[in-house]
């Protein structure tokens, strides 16, 4: 009876990991052999792991990653100029701690989006928050927010993310509203958080894509400064396998 009351109180206190671990512990044949202090440690560890797991699931849910990608599944065998040592270094997530950016460039189909999602997913596993947006959708979202009066709120939400992925930047030239929106997003993030950009265009060609020279300089400076550059090449991986793995 006392046990059931204890389990009920643990559940009411939302100590679900602890309650589950206690039930599992009592089902063991030699449960009584463990010292009380060790039992407390076991239950506390179980609760900590359970809460960290819930936080990770919440971060991944809010990130809205395009692909279910992880660094452990990156394919280094496809000839595309991918440096394994460089990726392993980025997989440490130290670039996020240092508020550095990542720029992934190369032709379509070489795994830029997968790599971006994989590195951001690893950052989520290391305790950082992330948000994924394709560039066209991001601009549409910002335009709609400006129209309905939630623009500043959306900028603040994007700014809070430790990692922001802007995928497919430059698939079409930017107009004046897109230039302004991109500048505002990056200005909030410069030196305080990290951005991953994927593009078929090399940064040296971004000025023509962005348009107005002064804003283009400001945008390029905020992205390229303190960035890790990964330039991919080769044929599309979609030709050789389905589904695509980066």
TAQUI-V555005 format. One record per backbone hydrogen bond with DSSP energy under -0.5 kcal/mol. CO is the residue of the C=O (numbers start at 1). NH is the residue of the N-H. Records with the same first field share a line. If there is no record, write none. Layout:
CO->NH, NH
This chain:
1->5
2->6
3->7
4->8
5->9
6->10
7->11
8->12
9->13
10->15
11->14
14->16
15->19
16->20
17->21
18->22
19->23
20->24
21->25
22->26
23->27
25->28
28->31
30->33
31->34
35->39
36->40
37->41
38->42
39->43
40->44
41->45
42->46
43->47
44->48
45->49
46->50
47->51
48->52
49->53
50->54
51->55
52->56
53->57
54->58
55->59
56->60
57->61
58->62
59->63
60->64, 65
63->132
67->69
70->73
71->74
74->76
78->80
80->233
81->83
82->84
83->87
84->88
85->89
86->90
87->91
89->92, 94
90->93
93->96, 97
94->98
95->100
96->99
101->228
102->104, 197
103->105, 230
104->199
105->232
107->110
109->237
111->115
112->116
113->117
114->118
115->119
116->120
117->121
118->71, 122
119->123
120->124
121->125
122->126
123->128
124->127
129->163
131->165
133->167
134->138
135->139
136->140
137->141
138->142
139->143
140->144
141->145
142->146
143->147
144->148
145->149, 150, 151
150->154
151->155
152->156
153->157
154->158
155->159
156->160
157->161
158->161
162->194
163->131
164->166, 196
165->133, 167
166->198
167->135
168->171
175->179
176->180
177->181
178->182
179->183
180->184
181->185
182->186
183->187
184->188
185->189
186->190
189->192, 193
194->164
195->102, 197
196->166
197->104
198->169
199->106
202->205
203->206
205->209
206->210
207->211
209->174
210->212
212->216
213->217
214->218
215->219
216->220
217->221
218->222
219->223
220->224
221->225
224->227
226->101
227->229
228->103
230->105, 232
236->239
237->240, 241
